[in-house]
Amino acid sequence: MLPDPSARPAFCTPVYIGAEIYRFSTYGPTHPLAVPRVSTCTDLILAMGWLDPRQFVTAPMAGVAELARFHDPGYLAALQRAERDQAVSAADRDRYRIGIDGNPVYPEIFSRPATSAGGVMLAARLTVAGGVVHCPGGGTHHGRPDRASGFCYLNDPVLGLLAWLDAGLTRVVYLDIDAHHGDGVQDAFADDGRVLTISIHEAGRWPGTGVAEDRAGGAARNLPVPRGFNDSEMRWLMQEAVLPLIAAWQPQAIMVQAGADALEEDPLARLALSNNAYWEVARAVRGLAPRLVVLGGGGYNPYATGRCWAGLWAALNGIAVPPRATPEAERVLRALRYNRAAGRTPPEHWLTTLRDAPREGMVRDDIKRLAALARMERLSA
Ligand SMILES: [Zn+2]
């Protein structure tokens, strides 16, 4: 029997999908997403000399017809109206949660999420025959078919996963390491045995879903971790639960949502990872499927998020992160503005390094219990 070409390991050069829309677009001066993240990541990997121009692809803005694969046309029209008018009617606000609940009306309220969606759908299409793509503009995992939720207007991970399924893939893994539960993606595939969704998130944090027993009909695993979650604990969960689950699933493709709000410096969560933990996750899943797409997500400290995502790109390319940032990368970091107390006097290592000091620690019993529960045979899909 001939080997299945789709089962070939991905040896090809990774692709980076970015877009300039992220550079100047903000959710408003007082919103946590006032900070530049994707442009910081792009600028850092360029400044470190890690990006061959042939690896860079600009994210196209998705059209309404493509977005309607998951989203309600009435909701998409409301987003376009909000972008045009820079205002929202009471009816649209109440029905679609636009201009309320942390989902502000801002100048690119349709264009920016549509670009994220276009980037992630392109990532899926580029990898149909195999490959690795980093698309840090994607990762809006809370978006709902017919409403905004948790700073997310569209759900680009869902649209990317659907693009893979529409191309004929039947066994896909979605791994979400954002500090918040990947509720929108889990719910979108709750009745779909083709997608295993795994979410590691802070217990008790918004949106409050994703308890350890929640399997969403079978093909979901949730690992709600306690405050102070450290690098050693992430390694434990990966080795004892996540990697065995992925191996058992034998995925044709893996999508990782790498929201950077589980880093210790993040202002919105209380987890304590260093960026080494993120890079280790990327390296660990790299060879487990012939297709890998790595997205961004949360991340509200621009220094920590930019350094983390730039290092993810290095990990996907097998590049070792040197102890010191190049002078060009240091200039990128020193030019950042961050409207929080920590931003007034950023610690020196935010400006001169990309790699954090590792944050190893004790693996608590809670973590060991979570790993054991996630692997319990009788709960398998
Ligand atoms: Zn988050």
Residues whose N, C-alpha, C, O or C-beta is under 5 A from the ligand:
A	BS01	ZN	D178 A179 H180 G259 D261 G298
